[in-house]
Amino acid sequence: MTPATDTRSWLQKNRMTVTPLLFLLPGLLFFVVYVISPIFQSFNISLYDWDGLGEATYIGLDNYRELVDDRAFETSLWNNLKWLALYLLAIPAGLLIALFLNQTVTGIRLYKSLFFFPFVLSQVVVGLVFSWFYLPREGLLNAVLAVFGAGPINVLGDPDLATYGIIAAGLWPQTAYCMILYLTGLNAVDPEQIEAGRLDGAKGWRMLWHIVLPQLKPATFIAFVVTIIGALRSFDLISIMTSGGPFGSTRVLSYLMFEKALSEYGFRMGYGSAIAVVLFMIMLVFIGYFLWQMWRDEREARR
């Protein structure tokens, strides 16, 4: 008796492998065309002196050499570091709010709505609200300070305070976003581990540190990545609240890139691309580190 031959085609034999790839193909195509390709184009344009319309002149690394002596670039880089350091406060703040909202409290739905509200607001609206909040005479901030006998302060008009005032405005919706991530993570916490911890005498901070936080690692990873990207690409709040002022003290790299490449001051596409490349490399360092940490943790968990 001769064995039966398999007459199925190659596609039928490998459909469990091919089908997911076919579904992923359109997304991968868009990702390559609209994300990967522009990254390499930015690297290429940064080596040219180009106004965006005329003929481009190859100048090698001259744009990067100019960055070293550019005082505006130095100020923008330091401001980005300030954004990065202070913006990370949204993560523990979001965690604390999520822990509070995860309790069974009367009116908890109202509290959740109030804390969720900043997340659905446009950054433009947030910028306008905080601009009114900081007004030297009519603003609510100075009205509150007057109650305590403190003099009025012009937050957005003071070069030493303006950056911190904008960061505070950005922390409001970013904290709400981290809160949502942690609320989702808390819903997936294993109740059996919580009960086992209670039987072992763990409570309060010990319960949070040893049992709850390890199970919130995926949420923490996403919160760190999104917060770091948000801090480094901050643009809209600065544009709305100060337009980079006063005296250029609130510029960050993304806003400086806009000024040099696209605004009325510049049309220096090569120089703007060089700033974009520096910003991309900074992001790449942080995101690469967190991806490596996640891969290492997963490898250790498999062991």
Order of alpha helices (4+ residues) and beta strands (2+ residues): alpha-alpha-alpha-beta-beta-alpha-alpha-alpha-alpha-alpha-alpha-alpha-alpha-alpha-alpha-alpha-alpha
